């Protein structure tokens, strides 16, 4: 019986830190998106209605899944020649996915 209680407490403690880590990743991604003006003039230029954030919520999205989102963020970063590290791209993808795309 004590083993089951210890196992449950361990699982709860471990999952809590994973959630905290995910929150930190998303926060970093949001900061990087803002610092690199990822919702700025470039997105506005490509949005059908001229509203930058609507690229993420348009009815006919170009991005269909999480790997596609990752590739799109890599393309955007590359086109801007922005000095963004691979782990920072992952954070940007995590933020975009949580805030807009909701891919599993």
C-alpha angles and dihedrals in degrees: 000000000000088000092058092049091049091048092050092048091049092051092049093049093047095047091049092058091048089055091049091050091050090051091052091050092051091047090051090048092052091050092049092048089054095044092051093045090238092162094045140091097324093056091041090055091052098042113102092225097034093250108124098209092052089075086078097049105035117134094243103045119190090209111073104171145008096273089050090051090051091051092048093051089049090052092049093048091047093049090054093044085227116173095240121150122223093253089052090053087053089052092049090050090049091052094047091047094050095044101039121358104042095198115170 
